[in-house]
Amino acid sequence: MTSSTTTPSRKIIHIDMDAFYASVEQRDFPELRGKPLVVGGDPNGRGVVAAASYEVRKFGVRSAMSCYEARRRCPDVIFVRPRFQVYREVSSDIRSIMQRLTPHIEPLSLDEAYLDVTGLQAHRGSATLMANWLRAQILENTGLTASAGVSFNKMLAKIASDINKPNGIAIITPADAEDFISTLPIERFHGIGKATAKRLHAMGVSSGADLRRLPATTLLQEFGKRGQFYHDIAHGRDERVVKSKRTHKSIGSETTFRDNLDDNDELRNQIYEQNDDAFNQMQKKQLIAHTITLKVKYADFTQITRSHTLSSAFSRAESAHYWLDKLFLDIPRHLPIRLVGVTFSSLAPATQQLPQLKLFE
């Protein structure tokens, strides 16, 4: 590599499960295997695609696409409702496998994580052998396939994990990095979104080589502090560390109804269900919350939120019902409702909760 590139010393693995939600459904229900499957939404085209099996991806169906568009592209698509509790349990099993290798794990979502394996002596110190061991253990213990990327920084490891999907592995070594980055389309850089890519194209930048030719001063003028990051990744530099402990800003749960709802009792029951799910997630992470937010999406896809903050933390899921009822009454009811969600925020470790005085004991 050129002298401007940081001398790599770290070994980073990025593990990315293959079509995670859809693969869990196909594992648990054999009749769905080999079928074009969408997790999320319903056959009437309501909602959005949460996950798409590889069979339906051949038709151009992708996550976040409307289910109406998914059915238009693939008339034989099968829709199933998501089972998030099951996905979380499988994700926890996968995390346990990772922890047998290293404690330096940074989860990005239920289905992907970075691992820093620098200096480990397991598997002859080879990050590639470690990644293949992880993939084999995940398959043996969960019946699911994972893809892996191995490199000397997070950006390249994440890009690498997508190269040989599904059920593959790719390694980007220090010797290969410069040539690899040079030919990489600008949209493939992790950290460059659609809006930034559009601005870069307007500046004549379409590949890593084009980005590398731009002076740092030009990028700083155009993108502010973020411009330095773009300059660094064009030269293979990404000094971000694997953060084994993430700070949760909020924890929530929401659901889209099969049919729009207008009945108050039904809506309250649905709100309570999302509240219970969100509260259980929070308890598992050993967190407490002082703020609760109710989200409502109407039949015309407009949405509104209402929040309330307490001086003391919510102690039980049921303790939020009173405030959710008040927030619900504050929501305008001009249209039927298609989605409700509950989010807890202003989070803190549960160990910070002071004992409550039992006034009437």
Beta strands, then each sheet from edge to edge (+ up, - down):
strand 1: 12-17
strand 2: 37-39
strand 3: 51-52
strand 4: 78-80
strand 5: 105-109
strand 6: 112-116
strand 7: 146-151
strand 8: 169-171
strand 9: 250-261
strand 10: 287-298
strand 11: 303-309
strand 12: 337-349
sheet 1: 5+ 6- 1+ 7- 8-
sheet 2: 3+ 2- 4-
sheet 3: 9+ 12- 10+ 11-
end
